[in-house]
């Protein structure tokens, strides 16, 4: 179906190759997962398969790509795109039309199909993704997950043999992601499509995968094999390269480090449950432990919200929310897309003006605090770090806050040196912040915030679009800040992240705060999880599965807790 | 993004968008030249009738959209009242005095004429904008006027782009605000501000644009010189009928005004009463 021989590619203005000597064979009906750290050329590889490279992006290309018997560099793009369709991330930017029907027929119109056949294919494509009811809907009324499914249907209408998904769930909440994977699964089962997935949310899709291909940062193929081969034989390499792995594989690796058997790597919860059920965890005191965390002194919260409501265009976005955040807390705010998380956070920093007597910072009504004063008390890191780059160089970006606060030159220099060292961006110091990698940009935007000396830091989706390495670097950094006494509030979809790092969780659904408490209490509360469209982290599901065999497995949700339960005598 | 578009099944909604654009064009030119207030008033009435009856637009929607136009027209009236040029007011009786301003009769007349003229001109476009779905408009341009589809689709995508960029702009503004950088006034900070906003906006616009382009190319956009259309938009007899009746009614109105002596002298420049 697809044959790639010694493919190399360099973008016109880049100094180094993005792909180097890639060899690849993909058979009909195979489902391939492509993994790699961010910037490793995964998307570039996808674009070479449907001819958009080198046709739409100029650059140096060598090697050969054959798709369905056609040589891709010599075939017009429109021939190739009929065979290979790509769904990208960011559904918003991929839409051409304003309503569903137009979007589906867009490709067919370009290929000059007669209207009668379009009608037939339109219905067929929409039913394949189970969205026939959405035919007459407006694009603006769709959720992110629905948009991605419509875009998929738009490709299906052209009836391609190969479908490529380039991080299609990056903007979706956990349930939206799961639904999208279900659709992919049904495509695999009913239509025998060849599917290439570029994705790092692995836990829910690993069972669909026939083969994994790992590409390194330099654009070289690092590994290839079945999921079991790749994740069990090369665990250390993957971790070192900062590549996402299934949670169960990470857990097994932790076991290995601690000399706990079994050494066989499970890829799904069922497998893990099978391998682990013979182990005997000692009594784990997690259940009692958590009450002590919660009973911290709540009389003097650093941030308090009282009966806050907010409506936009007569539509209630936030409804009567109350919240107390203690000093030094690590709070996660979770919920489905559109549940009001970001809107709530925006009230905390006065981006949206809260009404009087609703939001209090260190006991003072926030509407009485000036913008300037606010910005020294509480920091907000936006989803896209670039939005907060205001200076020409990394150095200026890192120091302007300190200069503003009147630190001496020596102090500033010391701080700058240690920060550059810490984030390993010394060589970029005179360069534009835009030249950094995605992960480094994120770290820089957090570091910039810190220069303003704030005690409370709010982060909106801090690990969005990052590889495992930069994501864990960021979390280590946040944890160290938290230990220094800073209060961290984090909006996220990643429940494993919540399990590992957050002390308390607030759950929002339809603008209401429906839960506040420790992470463990949340994972046990199925009703709340369902209402908020959340899924518990995979390891918590595993612990639930194992607790049938031994009740001491109950309530574990991170690798550390599993090890703790097994090691304690 | 919908702008004013109101989705219903009215007569206007089913017309070809092009007929809705072409019909008022002669009137548009004519209204630029009338110097009395009866003519614009008559055509305001006609337009409002078309919008409310043929377009079935709810009165509140119409009022909401036309309010800014009305305010604009009123401000022109006020401008004329207090600042009409000297040779115009010379010899005209003073109606009343506010502080240092003498309000002349002729200023009131000229102001009303101008205000009504502008209001009439601007709402002439509303029957079209209230009842035309933007993508239908693009389709009719390509199908009936034979404009190259690559160009017209470019326009439509740019159209989709605007609200995305607006959102981006607001995010950047709040992102800078929470860093304690307030938007100050003054020339120097104006340049600084422009740079501070434009870089992230440009970077993101390019990124979004690139994605859209990939998504379009990935679905064979521009493969052939022509493309087929799922929804055919035809120029039907009813479209001719609409245009012809619109013009006939306009001529009748103009005739009546002329014969009753209510129409002033034609010309772009207001010279005075009769």
Interface residues (C-beta under 8 A of the other chain):
Chain A: X47 X50 X52 X55 X56 X76 X77 X78 X81 X82 X85 X86 X88 X90 X92 X93 X94 X95 X96 X97 X98 X99 X101 X102 X105 X106 X107 X108 X109 X110 X111 X112 X113 X114 X115 X118 X119 X122 X140 X151 X154 X155 X158 X346 X349 X351 X371 X372 X374 X375 X376 X378 X379 X380 X382 X384 X386 X387 X388 X389 X390 X401 X404 X434 X448 X449 X452
Chain B: X1 X133 X134 X135 X153 X156 X157 X160 X164 X171 X172 X174 X175 X176 X177 X178 X179 X180 X181 X182 X196 X199 X200 X203 X204 X207 X208 X211 X212 X213 X214 X215 X216 X217 X218 X219 X220 X221 X222 X223 X224 X226 X227 X228 X229 X230 X231 X232
